[in-house]
Amino acid sequence: MPGWKPPDMTALPTRKLEAWRYTDLRPLTGITFATPPALSAPDLPSLDLPRLVFLNGAAAPEFSADLPFAGAFVPPDAEDVLPLAQINAAAARDGATLSVPAGQDAGALLLFAQAGGETAFAMHPRHRIVLGEGAHLTLIEIAKGNGEYWHNPVFDIALAKGARLEHVRVQQESEAAFSLCTIRAEIGEGAAYEHFTAAIGARISRTEIHATLVGEAARADVNAVELLRGTQHADVTTIIRHQAAGCPSRQVVKAVLADDARGVFQGRVEVAPGAQKTDAYQMTRALLLSPRAEMDIKPELEIFADDVKCSHGATIGALDDEQLFYLRSRGIDELTARAMLVRAFLDDALAPVEQPQARGLLDEAIESWWRRS
């Protein structure tokens, strides 16, 4: 890749940082990353949507199509305070720039990233999304691959007054890969950022979301599911900053963990002075399919306003034996009964995803995970 340079591994965060206490990136330090190889063709899903395609971190315009709101790559500011975004800023060479004008409904767009090669490599795409006043976009993001690699994308999102972005991520990276994604969203008055991540692939994955509500009645909805097996590790970390009055935020994270898998959810809500009438809600539930699986949950509330409603809850458990017995007594075999209970467990986290093609992708991904597991 032209201009490629190896990532600065000395900038990797360690578990000495409170925000990284549950996720250890030391396995990355033992890998020598080569230049990303060329990838000839993507394995695209059969979706009739405008699309942006990235192969091994590089834009592939020959496989992209119908992009009226796409622009040129914008190099990032080299000064960045977040560790992974800092590494990305130093190494980014490509990315998507999407700018939807005021009042425009851009419909749904597919952002497809595929990776693979015979040697380990790292890729650091930098994506920027700007929605004008009252604009709307549904971004369906799919990441998949094979082999050993490090995918370190950063999204910078700006939503003007009344804009709405639905961001649905299906992370199905190679189970030998490292998938570390940083998302920053600034949400204006009456605007909404609606996020959903399905963390299914990767050896180690982390989705870190910084959502800042800067205008009155701005909204952030963050939902995620972690479907893990073997020794996979997935971390969903959120920082929701309420800086204006009358802003709601909702977070629902569900985890289904088999074998020796480990899930993490860290959810931090910060309510600034003057951000009265804040309504912030968090709920985390984990379903352990193995006695060796582990779930770590750390909710945090930092409140500097007095007229607020902030709550959080968490549960961790196994499949209900009585429910399983009930289904078996109706002639349903055990595997099907377990699948039905797992799917019912995930339903309320999936409910906010209403776009038909996005919902279909999620349903297919969950079914595929269950069959493999």
ZAPA-17651 format. One line per field, with one value per residue (C-alpha): residue number from 1; residue in three letters; x, y, z. Coordinates in Angstrom, 2 decimals, padded with zeros to 5 digits. Example, Ala and Ser with C-alpha at 12.3 -4.5 7.8 and 13.67 -1.06 7.14 Angstrom:
! residues 2
seq = c(1,2)
type = c(ALA,SER)
u = c(012.30,013.67)
v = c(-004.50,-001.06)
w = c(007.80,007.14)
This chain:
! residues 373
seq = c(1,2,3,4,5,6,7,8,9,10,11,12,13,14,15,16,17,18,19,20,21,22,23,24,25,26,27,28,29,30,31,32,33,34,35,36,37,38,39,40,41,42,43,44,45,46,47,48,49,50,51,52,53,54,55,56,57,58,59,60,61,62,63,64,65,66,67,68,69,70,71,72,73,74,75,76,77,78,79,80,81,82,83,84,85,86,87,88,89,90,91,92,93,94,95,96,97,98,99,100,101,102,103,104,105,106,107,108,109,110,111,112,113,114,115,116,117,118,119,120,121,122,123,124,125,126,127,128,129,130,131,132,133,134,135,136,137,138,139,140,141,142,143,144,145,146,147,148,149,150,151,152,153,154,155,156,157,158,159,160,161,162,163,164,165,166,167,168,169,170,171,172,173,174,175,176,177,178,179,180,181,182,183,184,185,186,187,188,189,190,191,192,193,194,195,196,197,198,199,200,201,202,203,204,205,206,207,208,209,210,211,212,213,214,215,216,217,218,219,220,221,222,223,224,225,226,227,228,229,230,231,232,233,234,235,236,237,238,239,240,241,242,243,244,245,246,247,248,249,250,251,252,253,254,255,256,257,258,259,260,261,262,263,264,265,266,267,268,269,270,271,272,273,274,275,276,277,278,279,280,281,282,283,284,285,286,287,288,289,290,291,292,293,294,295,296,297,298,299,300,301,302,303,304,305,306,307,308,309,310,311,312,313,314,315,316,317,318,319,320,321,322,323,324,325,326,327,328,329,330,331,332,333,334,335,336,337,338,339,340,341,342,343,344,345,346,347,348,349,350,351,352,353,354,355,356,357,358,359,360,361,362,363,364,365,366,367,368,369,370,371,372,373)
type = c(MET,PRO,GLY,TRP,LYS,PRO,PRO,ASP,MET,THR,ALA,LEU,PRO,THR,ARG,LYS,LEU,GLU,ALA,TRP,ARG,TYR,THR,ASP,LEU,ARG,PRO,LEU,THR,GLY,ILE,THR,PHE,ALA,THR,PRO,PRO,ALA,LEU,SER,ALA,PRO,ASP,LEU,PRO,SER,LEU,ASP,LEU,PRO,ARG,LEU,VAL,PHE,LEU,ASN,GLY,ALA,ALA,ALA,PRO,GLU,PHE,SER,ALA,ASP,LEU,PRO,PHE,ALA,GLY,ALA,PHE,VAL,PRO,PRO,ASP,ALA,GLU,ASP,VAL,LEU,PRO,LEU,ALA,GLN,ILE,ASN,ALA,ALA,ALA,ALA,ARG,ASP,GLY,ALA,THR,LEU,SER,VAL,PRO,ALA,GLY,GLN,ASP,ALA,GLY,ALA,LEU,LEU,LEU,PHE,ALA,GLN,ALA,GLY,GLY,GLU,THR,ALA,PHE,ALA,MET,HIS,PRO,ARG,HIS,ARG,ILE,VAL,LEU,GLY,GLU,GLY,ALA,HIS,LEU,THR,LEU,ILE,GLU,ILE,ALA,LYS,GLY,ASN,GLY,GLU,TYR,TRP,HIS,ASN,PRO,VAL,PHE,ASP,ILE,ALA,LEU,ALA,LYS,GLY,ALA,ARG,LEU,GLU,HIS,VAL,ARG,VAL,GLN,GLN,GLU,SER,GLU,ALA,ALA,PHE,SER,LEU,CYS,THR,ILE,ARG,ALA,GLU,ILE,GLY,GLU,GLY,ALA,ALA,TYR,GLU,HIS,PHE,THR,ALA,ALA,ILE,GLY,ALA,ARG,ILE,SER,ARG,THR,GLU,ILE,HIS,ALA,THR,LEU,VAL,GLY,GLU,ALA,ALA,ARG,ALA,ASP,VAL,ASN,ALA,VAL,GLU,LEU,LEU,ARG,GLY,THR,GLN,HIS,ALA,ASP,VAL,THR,THR,ILE,ILE,ARG,HIS,GLN,ALA,ALA,GLY,CYS,PRO,SER,ARG,GLN,VAL,VAL,LYS,ALA,VAL,LEU,ALA,ASP,ASP,ALA,ARG,GLY,VAL,PHE,GLN,GLY,ARG,VAL,GLU,VAL,ALA,PRO,GLY,ALA,GLN,LYS,THR,ASP,ALA,TYR,GLN,MET,THR,ARG,ALA,LEU,LEU,LEU,SER,PRO,ARG,ALA,GLU,MET,ASP,ILE,LYS,PRO,GLU,LEU,GLU,ILE,PHE,ALA,ASP,ASP,VAL,LYS,CYS,SER,HIS,GLY,ALA,THR,ILE,GLY,ALA,LEU,ASP,ASP,GLU,GLN,LEU,PHE,TYR,LEU,ARG,SER,ARG,GLY,ILE,ASP,GLU,LEU,THR,ALA,ARG,ALA,MET,LEU,VAL,ARG,ALA,PHE,LEU,ASP,ASP,ALA,LEU,ALA,PRO,VAL,GLU,GLN,PRO,GLN,ALA,ARG,GLY,LEU,LEU,ASP,GLU,ALA,ILE,GLU,SER,TRP,TRP,ARG,ARG,SER)
u = c(000.00,001.55,002.79,002.18,004.20,004.11,002.01,003.66,003.21,004.64,001.42,-000.78,-002.82,-002.09,-004.17,-002.64,-005.19,-008.57,-010.40,-008.36,-008.26,-010.36,-008.77,-005.14,-003.52,-000.15,-000.77,-000.48,003.05,004.41,003.35,005.42,003.03,003.83,002.47,-001.19,-001.26,-003.51,-006.88,-008.34,-012.10,-014.59,-017.17,-020.01,-023.41,-026.34,-027.71,-029.04,-027.57,-025.05,-021.76,-018.24,-015.78,-012.42,-010.04,-007.26,-007.80,-007.63,-010.58,-011.67,-013.58,-013.95,-016.26,-018.02,-021.17,-023.79,-022.20,-023.64,-022.60,-019.07,-016.02,-012.25,-010.34,-009.63,-006.29,-006.76,-005.29,-002.08,-002.77,-005.21,-005.87,-007.27,-004.53,-005.94,-007.09,-003.58,-002.10,-004.71,-003.90,-000.24,-000.90,-004.18,-003.85,-007.43,-011.03,-014.58,-015.89,-019.67,-021.40,-025.19,-026.58,-029.24,-032.72,-031.55,-032.57,-029.68,-031.40,-029.19,-025.53,-023.25,-019.70,-018.00,-014.50,-012.79,-009.33,-007.09,-003.58,-000.87,001.15,000.02,-000.74,-002.36,-004.84,-006.04,-008.91,-010.22,-013.88,-015.71,-019.50,-021.21,-025.00,-026.46,-029.53,-032.43,-030.45,-030.82,-028.57,-028.59,-025.03,-024.73,-021.15,-019.85,-016.32,-015.12,-011.92,-009.57,-006.08,-004.21,-004.48,-005.24,-008.20,-008.11,-010.79,-011.80,-015.14,-015.57,-019.26,-020.93,-024.73,-026.32,-029.67,-032.40,-030.14,-030.39,-027.76,-028.55,-025.24,-025.45,-022.18,-021.78,-018.28,-017.48,-013.70,-011.43,-011.16,-007.38,-007.78,-007.76,-010.66,-010.36,-012.83,-013.13,-016.26,-016.74,-020.08,-021.03,-024.82,-026.52,-029.89,-032.69,-030.33,-030.05,-027.24,-028.65,-025.91,-025.93,-022.90,-022.89,-019.48,-019.15,-015.67,-012.06,-009.70,-009.82,-012.31,-013.25,-015.88,-015.27,-017.99,-017.72,-021.09,-021.37,-024.83,-024.14,-027.63,-030.93,-033.06,-030.19,-030.38,-027.95,-029.11,-026.32,-027.15,-024.86,-024.68,-021.57,-021.71,-018.48,-017.03,-013.65,-011.26,-012.67,-012.65,-015.01,-015.18,-017.90,-016.92,-019.12,-018.75,-021.97,-021.51,-024.67,-023.70,-027.14,-030.55,-033.34,-031.20,-032.05,-029.59,-030.31,-027.84,-028.69,-025.89,-026.48,-023.77,-023.98,-020.75,-019.74,-016.62,-013.87,-015.06,-014.95,-017.22,-016.80,-019.13,-017.96,-020.63,-019.90,-022.47,-021.28,-023.85,-022.44,-023.59,-026.67,-027.63,-030.95,-033.73,-031.13,-032.63,-029.90,-030.49,-028.13,-028.92,-026.50,-027.38,-025.10,-026.01,-023.25,-023.44,-020.35,-019.13,-015.77,-017.18,-016.76,-018.54,-017.18,-019.58,-018.65,-021.36,-020.36,-022.36,-020.80,-023.56,-023.15,-026.81,-029.65,-032.73,-031.86,-033.00,-030.08,-030.24,-028.35,-028.84,-026.98,-027.69,-025.53,-026.91,-027.36,-030.22,-033.33,-033.74,-037.51,-037.93,-035.74,-037.78,-041.03,-039.86,-038.50,-041.81,-043.51,-041.45,-038.74,-035.24,-032.64,-030.53,-033.56,-034.89,-031.58,-031.48,-035.02,-034.11,-030.92,-032.78,-035.50,-032.78,-031.36,-034.64,-034.93,-031.34,-032.14,-035.49,-034.16,-032.76,-035.75,-034.14,-035.14,-031.81,-029.81,-032.12,-031.85,-028.06,-028.16,-030.60,-028.40,-025.23,-026.79,-028.12,-024.72,-022.98,-025.37,-024.91,-021.11,-021.22)
v = c(000.00,003.38,005.34,002.47,002.39,000.01,001.02,002.52,-000.33,001.74,003.79,000.77,001.21,-001.18,-002.57,000.03,002.41,002.07,002.12,-000.91,-002.97,-005.79,-005.95,-006.94,-005.98,-007.58,-010.34,-007.58,-006.69,-010.09,-009.74,-008.23,-006.51,-006.47,-004.19,-005.09,-007.33,-006.76,-008.49,-009.23,-009.33,-009.00,-011.53,-009.02,-009.73,-009.73,-006.32,-003.90,-000.82,001.91,000.68,001.61,-001.27,-001.52,-004.41,-004.85,-001.27,000.33,001.79,-000.36,002.01,-000.68,-002.60,000.46,001.86,004.65,007.03,010.53,011.67,010.20,012.47,012.31,010.90,013.53,012.94,012.96,015.39,013.81,015.14,012.70,011.95,008.42,005.77,003.75,006.87,008.25,005.15,005.41,009.08,008.27,005.34,006.17,006.25,005.78,005.96,006.97,010.52,010.81,014.20,014.33,017.84,019.44,018.00,015.01,011.42,009.35,006.03,003.04,002.63,-000.38,000.07,-003.25,-004.12,-007.41,-008.55,-011.53,-012.60,-015.15,-012.86,-010.62,-007.00,-003.92,-001.48,001.83,003.32,006.74,007.44,010.77,011.16,014.55,014.98,018.41,019.82,017.38,014.86,011.09,008.12,004.41,003.07,-000.72,-001.68,-005.22,-006.33,-009.84,-011.65,-014.57,-014.98,-012.85,-009.05,-005.94,-003.78,-000.41,001.85,005.26,006.97,010.73,011.65,015.07,015.39,018.81,019.92,017.33,014.89,011.14,008.45,004.76,002.91,-000.89,-002.81,-006.54,-007.46,-010.92,-010.65,-013.69,-015.41,-014.92,-011.16,-008.15,-005.73,-002.45,000.23,003.79,005.86,009.51,011.21,014.83,015.10,018.45,019.80,017.31,014.98,011.24,008.69,005.15,002.54,-001.25,-003.55,-007.32,-008.51,-012.02,-012.43,-011.64,-013.07,-009.79,-007.06,-003.73,-001.21,002.10,004.73,008.36,010.08,013.75,015.32,019.01,020.31,020.23,017.11,015.29,011.50,008.57,004.96,002.38,-001.31,-004.29,-008.06,-010.14,-013.71,-015.44,-018.94,-020.60,-018.11,-015.02,-011.72,-008.83,-005.44,-002.82,000.44,003.55,007.12,009.12,012.81,014.79,018.44,019.93,019.83,017.39,014.68,010.96,008.12,004.38,001.51,-002.19,-004.75,-008.51,-011.18,-014.91,-016.61,-020.22,-022.26,-020.02,-016.77,-013.46,-010.46,-006.92,-003.95,-000.65,002.05,005.55,008.36,011.90,014.61,018.12,021.04,022.54,019.32,019.21,016.77,014.19,010.71,008.05,004.31,001.30,-002.40,-005.28,-008.97,-011.93,-015.53,-018.01,-021.28,-022.67,-022.58,-021.32,-018.27,-014.84,-011.50,-008.27,-005.34,-001.87,000.82,004.36,007.52,010.95,013.50,017.25,018.24,017.76,017.26,014.01,010.41,007.98,004.23,001.05,-002.67,-005.90,-009.63,-012.68,-016.21,-019.46,-020.84,-021.38,-025.13,-024.79,-023.02,-025.64,-028.44,-026.82,-026.70,-030.26,-031.50,-030.08,-032.34,-029.81,-031.28,-029.85,-028.02,-026.28,-025.45,-023.87,-021.88,-020.58,-019.42,-017.72,-015.91,-014.78,-013.50,-011.31,-009.95,-006.69,-005.71,-006.31,-004.53,-001.03,-002.25,-001.67,-001.28,-004.55,-005.32,-004.54,-006.70,-009.53,-009.42,-009.58,-012.48,-014.38,-013.65,-014.85,-018.02,-018.73,-018.27,-020.64,-023.35,-023.12,-023.17)
w = c(000.00,-000.98,002.00,004.43,007.61,010.58,013.60,016.67,019.15,022.01,021.98,022.74,025.93,028.80,031.63,033.92,032.41,034.13,030.78,029.67,032.84,031.35,027.88,027.40,024.09,024.81,022.20,019.56,020.66,019.69,016.03,013.23,010.86,007.17,004.45,003.74,000.67,-002.32,-002.17,-005.57,-004.99,-002.14,-001.03,-001.11,000.45,-001.93,-000.98,-003.57,-001.87,-002.67,-001.27,-000.29,-000.36,001.42,000.83,003.38,004.47,001.01,-000.86,-003.79,-006.13,-008.76,-006.39,-004.95,-006.53,-006.49,-004.00,-004.44,-000.94,-000.85,-001.02,-000.88,002.09,004.75,006.54,010.32,012.79,014.09,017.61,019.19,022.84,022.54,022.27,019.38,017.52,017.95,016.35,013.61,012.99,012.46,010.13,008.31,004.53,003.40,004.55,003.70,003.78,003.71,003.73,003.48,002.80,004.96,004.50,002.44,003.17,001.89,002.59,003.39,002.44,002.83,004.14,003.48,004.71,003.94,004.99,004.43,003.62,004.35,006.66,009.52,008.61,010.14,008.61,010.02,007.95,008.99,008.28,008.57,008.45,008.44,008.32,007.68,009.41,009.20,007.10,007.51,006.75,007.59,007.52,007.43,008.18,007.65,008.51,007.72,006.83,007.28,008.69,011.21,010.99,013.01,011.94,013.72,012.19,013.57,012.85,013.39,013.19,013.29,013.32,012.84,014.26,013.69,011.80,012.34,011.77,012.15,012.37,012.28,012.59,011.93,013.08,011.69,011.48,011.35,014.73,014.46,013.98,016.29,015.73,017.66,016.60,017.93,017.24,018.17,017.58,018.23,018.32,017.80,018.92,018.33,016.44,017.06,016.85,016.86,017.11,017.05,017.09,016.72,017.97,016.59,015.13,016.09,018.67,020.59,019.74,021.26,020.20,021.96,021.53,022.61,022.10,023.06,023.28,022.61,021.75,023.62,023.04,021.34,021.68,021.77,021.60,021.88,021.64,021.19,021.30,021.92,020.57,021.56,021.72,022.22,023.81,022.11,024.00,023.17,024.87,024.40,026.08,025.95,027.18,026.83,027.63,028.36,027.85,027.12,028.74,027.96,026.34,026.63,026.18,026.12,026.27,026.10,025.79,025.66,025.68,024.90,025.90,025.25,026.10,027.59,026.02,027.88,027.40,028.73,028.99,030.43,030.28,031.52,031.61,032.31,033.07,032.92,035.08,033.45,031.64,033.48,032.53,031.48,031.13,030.93,031.07,030.91,030.99,030.58,030.55,029.95,029.21,030.07,028.13,029.88,033.51,032.20,030.37,032.00,031.82,033.29,033.71,034.96,034.87,035.86,036.52,036.95,037.59,038.11,037.65,040.13,037.94,036.21,035.88,035.54,036.11,035.34,035.83,035.17,035.29,034.57,034.41,032.51,030.44,032.53,033.19,033.64,030.30,028.64,030.23,029.08,025.45,025.59,027.02,023.91,021.66,020.76,020.62,022.99,020.39,018.91,022.38,023.37,020.13,020.77,024.29,023.12,020.38,022.77,025.10,022.30,020.96,022.90,022.02,018.33,018.41,017.59,014.25,011.99,008.56,006.80,005.13,008.26,010.36,007.86,008.04,011.83,011.85,009.39,011.39,014.66,013.04,011.49,014.86,016.57,013.91,014.20,017.97)
